[in-house]
Amino acid sequence: MRRVLGCVLVLAATWLVPSAAQRSAPTLPPLNALEAAQWRRDLRFLATEMPKRHANLFHAVSRADFDRAVRRLDARIPTLRRHEVILELARLAAMVGDGHTNVAPWRDEKIGFHALPLKLYLFSDGLWVRAADSAHAGLVGGRIVRIGRATADAAVAAVRPLIGRDNEMGVAFAAPLLLVMPEVLQGLGLIDDLSSVPLLFERDGRREEVLVAPAGPAPLMARDTDRSWEVPEGWVDARGAPRHWPLWLRHSDDRFWFEYLGAKRALYVQFNQVGDKPEETVAHFADRLFAFARAHSVDRLVLDLRLNGGGNGELNRPLVLGMIRAESLDVRGRLFVLIGRRTFSAAQFLATQLEDWTEAVFVGEPSASRGNHYGDSSRLTLPNSGVTVRVSTLYWQFSDPRDTRPWTPPDIATDLTFEDYRRNRDPALEAALSWTPGPSLTDRMRGALDSAGPAAMDATYRGFLADRRHRYTETELPLNALGYELLQAGRTADALAVFTLNAGAHPSSANAQDSRGEALAIAGDTASAIRAYEAALRLDPTLPGAAGKLRALRAAAGMPE
């Protein structure tokens, strides 16, 4: 028996394929000849202008592959529908490989996609309905099992190629936005009917299938602050009443503010956008913030960048200088930076500078960008459709040019589960307020090596990585430094044990193999040293010095070039 709840039709508990009615539902027709010609002209305009405007369009994709994708799309346009063309343009922009080059349906009213009356989020334990309009309140708190024909994981994978991003945190942020747009789901072949989306969700151990209709145009999001957490009037949110919400979700409409947490003797600072307010500049805010810190008993300062999607990076300077000058707070264990999947662009600049110039401990998820990245997007408006393609125009190098990390990693990784969200818990802030300094990884490994030998050192390293709080911790460079410390102290066998561990833990690192080769050569194991340098050069043929060392070892061993 079927039940109608508002405009939600509850069907069977499980399902695998769409019903006959769904399969036969009418779909939009392909473009007519005039529309196809206009879209093809837009595509040619895009293909001509993007290489001119981007700082380096072919930094991640070859010109040949890009041109090939343009030609394939040009040939397909007459067989596509409008929303499918837009999705293919998004796919083309995402091929470029940076977060400031994109086609974003949640930022462009000309695209005009629609949205289900649901807000989804990728928590650490899956994709959940975290909010809905009042007619669909019964879906709030349900974990999405299937969207149309795809499992939740497969649906996220399907939208991934449409998302311009610097790293995978961009997917975590944008996928839930796209997965409530019927045009996206139909264009990817996950559903047939734009007027209703089949969802299979699970709650309290029970599964239900529902059909949900779009409620109107997809809401447009703010550019530089993640305000997707705000609850539209008449909607139901799993968090309950606003007065109970955690600090980081209370004031997303405020670019910057702080609150003193007296019981913890902590100063919580939320910086949601790198931009001045009409009534206060970032510089004045920084002065006011650090004056307060000097006048009160502040044991730790927590700077929250999790909602900060960027702005004007030149405005970061007062905050950075203030952190450096606050000598009582710029101490390991007293200064914390909360980062996550929306810490992007100018907020990434700030995170990189604080990582380089302060003793800050980073907590949360990895950032959505990296120290060196393409940015300052320019709006490229397609002349016929009016659709906007954003194109990066500058390359920003805020980190060492050899820093190829995909993100700023947290020193303390924290998970946000749906239950945390429902209970208004903030694991990242809790971790920052409770964390105390302990021995570094290298100190622990050195101690284990000194007391019990290489096997204990190896076990210490494995135990460190097994702790989920450390799952993003960068270990290659610290291990490399420890190895050279031991090598310089004349402890060649111990150094070799460290370098061997490092090479095994980082099999794609040419530098780790190079360092192991050096230790092997010093130990007199020429044959193994040669193999290590050969491995290093296979990984990176341009690795400085490696080719010369390899030639010298081969010559010493009487081997031909």
Buried (B, 14 or more C-beta within 10 A) or exposed (E): EEEEEBBBBBBEEEEEEBBEEBEEBEEEEBBEEEBBBBBBBBBEBBBEBBBEBBBEBBEEBEEEEBEEBBEEBBEEBBEBBBBBBBBBBBBBBBBBBBBBBBBBBBBBEEBBBBBBBBBBBBBBEBBBBBBBBEBBBBBBBBBBBBBBBBBBEEBBEBBBBBBBBBBBBBBBBBBBBBBBBBBBBBBBEBBBBBEBBBBBBBBEEEBBBBBBBBBEEBBEBBBBBBBBBBBEEEBBBBBEEEEEBBBBBBBBEEBBBBEBBEEBEBBBBBBBBBBBBEEEBBBEBBEEBBEBBEEEEBEBBBBBBBBBBBBBBEBBBBBBBBBBEBEEBBBEBBBBBBBBBBBBBBBBBBBBBBBBEBBBBBBBBBBBBBBBBBBBBBEBBBEBBEBBBBBBBBBBEBBEEEBEBBBBBBBBBBBBBBEBBBEBBBBBBBBBBEBEEEEEBBEBBBBBBEEEEBEBBBEBBEEBEEEEBBEBBEBBBBBBEBBBBBBEEEBBEBBBBBBBBBBEBBEEBBBBBBBBBBBBBBBEBBEBBBBBBBBBBEBBEEBEEBBEBBEEBBEEEEEEE
